[in-house]
Amino acid sequence: MLTKGDDFPLHQTPEPVAYAGTDRNFYDRYFFNGYAPDGSGFFAVAFGIYPHLNVADAHFSCIRDGVQHNLHASRELQMERFDLTVGPISIEVVEPLRVLRVKVSGEGLNAELTFTGRAFPIEEPRFTYRIGPRTFMDYTRLTQNGHYTGWIEVDGKRIDLAPGTCGTRDRSWGVRPVGTSDAQPHGHGVVSSFFWQWTPVNLPDRSLFFHVNADRHGAPWNTRAVIAPDGAGHDGFYETPSCTLSSPMQPGTRWPAGGTLTVQRPEGPLEVTFEPLVRFQMRGLGYTSPKWGHGLHHGVLAVEREDLLLATLDPMAPSLENLHVQMISRVTTSDGETGIGGFEQLVIGPYEPWGLKEYFDAG
């Protein structure tokens, strides 16, 4: 089947762009978040395409007065991957790798947000992870910090983004668990677990990125820190896998209470301290959401609004839907800088360095 993408020189195989290999878990996703310099005015967007599942879905979230407002939308893809609209949510690539625009209009939530990158996006090390013989993840991700302009309206109350509103966007594509869960067991004695931390930081004249995936014993299987000066090109970054993050949990949760990141540099270590200000539940973008999980089929088109009173959520709900969070944090560095950034964390199952032995252990 020919689609709009076939008129662009994007092909990676002899087949039309509509066909993405043979793995039913292939996906292609956009992510955005943003916040004012003091951590207020948080918003986030996710947009995913799942060619083998015939699904495209999108999510918009914002936080006002302690309430997280979420807009979920899903439609049948019909193989047209260049249509970046799902119901009331759309994405426009204004200038590839630099300027993108998000528009939202539905269920009392409206927005127009334009992202402009601070430097060329970084390409993270390829994420490949297997549980026993089965490939659990195999994907590539680009990440970029930037500034936003625009506005958000909630139930008729429109607020322009504060001057200096910044944040992070990423693009990832490859294989992750999407759609209906695979009921086939991994095998006798295989205990699945997942440990993830990600801290994209906006400093006055540069961006700092750190991530780590580790196994249940605490051994990293994918980690790196990158320092990206404003205006840097693809070869203007400093990057190193020599980085560690010390991060206590909030009591009774698996949410971070803050942390200190140490990045080894030729001129000496850079220490970065995180002080959480705002908590965002990633279920608002479909992550760990029982109903609106990525790639689930909801018919030709479905749209739903969901409002969460953040103070009332159970951090250890048996559904695991509240484990995955982003903590927008005040950041200070040993170089004397002050900035703002995200601290994302998802810890599922056992993690020995923290004494977590079961799925429902808390800190």
C-alpha positions in Angstrom: 0.0 0.0 0.0 1.4 3.4 -1.0 1.1 6.3 1.4 2.3 10.0 1.6 5.6 8.8 3.0 6.5 7.1 -0.2 7.0 10.5 -2.0 9.9 11.2 0.4 13.4 9.6 0.3 12.9 7.8 3.6 12.8 4.1 2.6 15.0 1.7 4.6 13.8 -1.5 2.9 12.4 -2.4 -0.6 8.9 -2.1 0.8 6.6 0.9 1.0 7.0 3.1 4.2 3.7 1.7 5.5 5.4 -1.6 6.4 7.7 -1.5 9.4 9.6 -4.8 9.5 7.8 -7.8 11.0 7.8 -7.2 14.8 4.2 -6.5 16.0 5.7 -4.4 18.8 7.3 -1.8 16.5 6.4 1.8 17.4 7.3 5.4 16.6 6.8 8.0 19.2 7.0 11.7 20.1 7.3 13.0 23.6 7.3 16.6 24.9 7.3 18.2 28.4 7.6 21.8 29.5 7.5 24.0 32.6 8.1 27.5 33.8 11.5 28.4 35.4 10.0 27.9 38.9 8.5 24.5 38.0 4.9 25.7 37.6 2.7 25.4 34.5 3.7 21.8 33.7 2.5 20.2 30.5 3.4 17.1 28.5 2.5 15.4 25.2 2.9 11.9 23.8 2.1 10.8 20.3 2.6 7.2 19.1 2.2 5.2 15.9 2.0 1.4 15.9 2.0 0.2 12.3 1.4 -3.5 12.9 -1.4 -2.8 15.4 -3.2 -0.4 13.1 -3.3 2.2 15.9 -2.2 5.8 16.5 -2.7 7.4 19.9 -2.0 10.7 21.5 -2.1 12.2 25.0 -2.0 15.8 26.4 -1.5 16.6 30.1 -1.2 19.7 32.2 -1.2 20.5 35.9 -3.2 23.3 37.5 -4.0 23.8 41.2 -2.9 20.3 42.2 -5.0 18.6 39.5 -3.5 16.8 36.5 -5.8 17.1 33.5 -5.3 14.4 30.9 -6.7 14.1 27.4 -6.4 10.7 25.7 -7.1 10.0 22.0 -6.8 6.9 19.9 -7.7 6.0 16.3 -7.1 3.4 13.7 -4.0 4.2 11.7 -4.9 2.8 8.3 -1.2 2.6 7.5 -0.9 6.4 6.9 2.1 7.3 9.1 2.4 10.9 7.8 -0.9 12.0 9.3 0.2 13.4 12.7 -3.3 13.9 14.0 -5.3 11.8 16.5 -8.7 13.4 17.2 -8.1 16.7 19.0 -4.3 16.4 19.2 -1.8 17.1 16.4 1.9 17.6 15.8 3.5 19.7 13.1 7.2 19.4 12.2 8.0 23.0 11.3 11.8 22.6 11.0 13.1 19.0 11.5 15.4 18.5 14.5 14.7 22.1 15.7 11.1 23.4 15.7 7.9 21.5 16.3 4.4 22.6 17.1 1.6 20.9 19.1 -2.1 21.8 18.9 -4.8 20.5 21.2 -8.6 21.2 21.1 -11.0 18.9 22.9 -12.9 18.1 26.0 -12.3 21.6 27.6 -8.5 21.3 27.0 -6.9 23.5 24.4 -3.4 24.5 23.7 -0.9 25.7 21.1 2.7 25.0 22.0 5.8 25.7 19.8 9.1 24.0 20.8 12.5 25.4 19.6 15.6 23.3 20.4 18.6 24.7 22.2 21.1 22.6 20.4 21.2 19.7 18.0 19.5 16.6 19.4 21.6 13.9 21.1 21.4 10.3 19.9 21.3 8.0 22.9 23.0 4.6 22.9 20.8 2.0 21.3 18.5 0.3 23.9 18.5 -3.4 23.5 17.3 -5.6 26.4 16.3 -9.2 26.5 14.5 -11.2 29.2 15.7 -14.7 28.7 15.5 -15.4 25.0 12.9 -12.8 24.3 13.7 -9.3 23.1 11.9 -6.9 25.5 13.3 -3.6 24.0 15.3 -2.6 21.0 15.0 1.0 20.0 16.8 4.3 19.3 16.0 7.6 20.9 16.9 11.2 20.2 16.6 13.8 23.0 16.6 17.6 22.9 16.1 20.4 25.4 14.4 23.6 24.2 12.2 26.6 24.9 8.4 26.9 24.4 6.1 29.7 23.4 2.3 29.5 23.3 -0.7 29.0 25.6 -2.9 26.5 27.4 -6.6 26.8 28.2 -8.4 24.6 30.8 -12.2 24.9 30.9 -12.2 28.4 29.4 -9.3 29.7 31.5 -6.5 30.5 29.1 -2.9 31.2 30.4 0.0 32.2 28.2 3.3 30.3 28.9 5.6 32.1 31.3 8.7 33.7 29.8 11.6 31.2 29.9 9.3 28.2 29.8 11.6 25.3 28.8 11.6 21.5 28.7 12.5 18.4 26.8 11.3 16.5 23.8 12.3 13.1 22.5 11.7 10.8 19.5 12.1 7.1 19.8 11.4 4.2 17.4 11.9 0.5 17.5 10.5 -2.3 19.7 8.9 -1.9 23.1 6.0 -3.8 24.7 2.9 -2.1 23.2 -0.7 -3.0 22.7 -2.2 -6.0 24.5 0.2 -7.7 26.8 1.9 -10.9 25.7 0.4 -13.8 27.8 3.2 -16.2 26.9 5.4 -16.7 30.0 9.1 -15.8 29.9 10.0 -19.2 31.3 10.5 -21.0 34.6 12.5 -19.0 37.1 12.6 -15.8 35.1 11.8 -12.8 37.3 11.2 -9.7 35.2 12.1 -6.3 36.6 12.7 -2.8 35.2 14.8 0.1 36.6 14.9 3.5 34.8 16.0 7.0 35.7 16.3 9.9 33.3 17.3 13.5 34.2 17.2 16.0 31.3 18.3 19.4 32.8 18.0 23.0 31.5 20.9 25.1 32.8 21.4 28.8 31.8 23.8 28.2 28.9 23.8 24.4 28.4 21.7 21.3 28.7 22.6 18.2 30.7 21.3 14.7 30.0 21.6 11.5 32.1 19.9 8.2 31.9 20.3 4.7 33.3 18.7 1.4 32.8 19.9 -1.3 35.2 19.1 -4.9 36.0 17.7 -6.1 39.3 21.2 -6.4 40.7 22.0 -2.8 40.0 24.3 -3.4 37.0 23.6 -0.7 34.3 22.9 -2.1 30.8 22.5 1.3 29.2 23.7 4.6 30.7 25.3 7.9 29.7 25.6 11.6 30.5 25.8 14.3 27.9 26.6 18.0 28.3 25.3 20.1 25.3 26.2 23.8 25.1 23.5 26.0 23.6 23.9 26.1 19.8 26.1 23.0 19.6 26.0 20.8 16.5 26.0 17.0 16.4 29.7 16.9 17.2 29.7 19.6 19.9 28.8 17.5 23.0 30.7 16.1 25.9 29.5 12.6 26.7 30.6 9.9 29.1 29.3 6.7 30.7 31.2 7.5 33.9 28.3 8.9 35.8 26.3 7.9 38.9 23.1 9.0 40.5 22.4 8.7 44.2 18.7 9.0 44.8 16.7 8.1 47.9 13.0 7.2 47.6 10.2 9.0 49.3 9.0 6.8 52.2 6.2 4.4 51.3 6.7 4.9 47.5 8.9 4.2 44.6 9.1 7.9 43.8 12.5 9.8 44.0 12.9 12.2 47.0 15.7 14.0 45.1 19.2 13.0 44.3 22.8 13.9 43.4 24.2 13.1 40.0 28.0 12.9 39.6 29.4 13.2 36.1 33.1 12.5 35.6 34.9 15.1 33.4 38.6 15.7 32.4 38.5 18.9 34.5 37.0 17.1 37.5 33.6 15.8 38.6 30.4 17.8 38.1 27.9 17.3 40.9 24.3 18.1 40.2 21.7 18.2 42.9 17.9 17.7 42.4 15.2 19.2 44.6 11.7 18.0 43.5 9.0 20.7 43.1 6.2 19.2 41.1 5.1 15.5 40.5 3.7 14.4 37.2 2.1 11.0 36.8 3.2 9.5 33.5 -0.1 7.5 33.2 -1.5 10.8 31.9 0.5 10.1 28.7 -0.5 6.4 28.6 2.6 5.0 30.4 1.4 2.2 32.8 -2.2 3.2 32.2 -4.5 0.2 32.3 -7.1 1.7 29.9 -5.0 4.1 27.8 -1.7 2.1 27.5 0.2 2.6 24.3 -1.1 0.9 21.2 -4.3 -0.5 22.7 -7.1 -0.6 20.2 -10.2 1.6 21.0 -11.9 1.5 17.7 -12.1 3.9 14.8 -11.7 7.0 17.1 -12.0 7.4 20.9 -11.4 10.5 23.0 -11.6 10.8 26.8 -10.7 13.3 29.5 -9.3 12.2 32.8 -8.7 14.5 35.8 -6.4 13.3 38.7 -6.2 14.9 42.1 -2.5 14.3 42.7 -2.6 14.5 46.5 -5.1 11.5 46.7 -3.2 9.0 44.5 -2.0 5.7 46.0 1.8 5.6 45.1 1.7 1.8 45.4 -1.6 1.0 43.8 -1.8 -2.8 42.9 -2.3 -1.8 39.2 1.2 -0.2 39.2 -0.3 2.7 37.3 1.2 5.3 39.7 4.8 4.1 39.9 6.0 6.0 36.8 6.6 9.7 37.6 8.5 12.8 36.5 9.6 15.1 39.3 10.2 18.6 38.0 13.1 19.7 40.1 15.2 22.7 41.0 18.8 21.9 40.0 22.1 23.2 41.4 25.6 22.3 40.2 29.0 22.3 41.7 29.9 24.8 38.9 27.6 27.4 40.6 24.7 27.1 38.2 21.0 27.0 39.0 18.5 25.4 36.6 15.4 23.4 36.3 14.8 19.9 35.0 13.0 16.6 35.1 13.7 13.5 37.2 11.9 10.6 35.7 11.8 7.2 37.5 10.1 3.9 37.0 11.1 0.9 39.1 9.1 -2.3 38.6 9.8 -5.5 40.5 12.8 -6.4 42.5 15.8 -4.1 42.8 18.5 -5.4 45.2 20.5 -2.1 45.8 17.4 -0.6 47.3 16.3 -3.7 49.2 13.2 -4.2 47.0 12.5 -7.9 46.8 8.9 -8.0 45.7 6.7 -6.2 43.2 4.9 -4.2 45.9 7.8 -3.4 48.2 8.0 0.4 48.9 10.9 2.5 50.0 
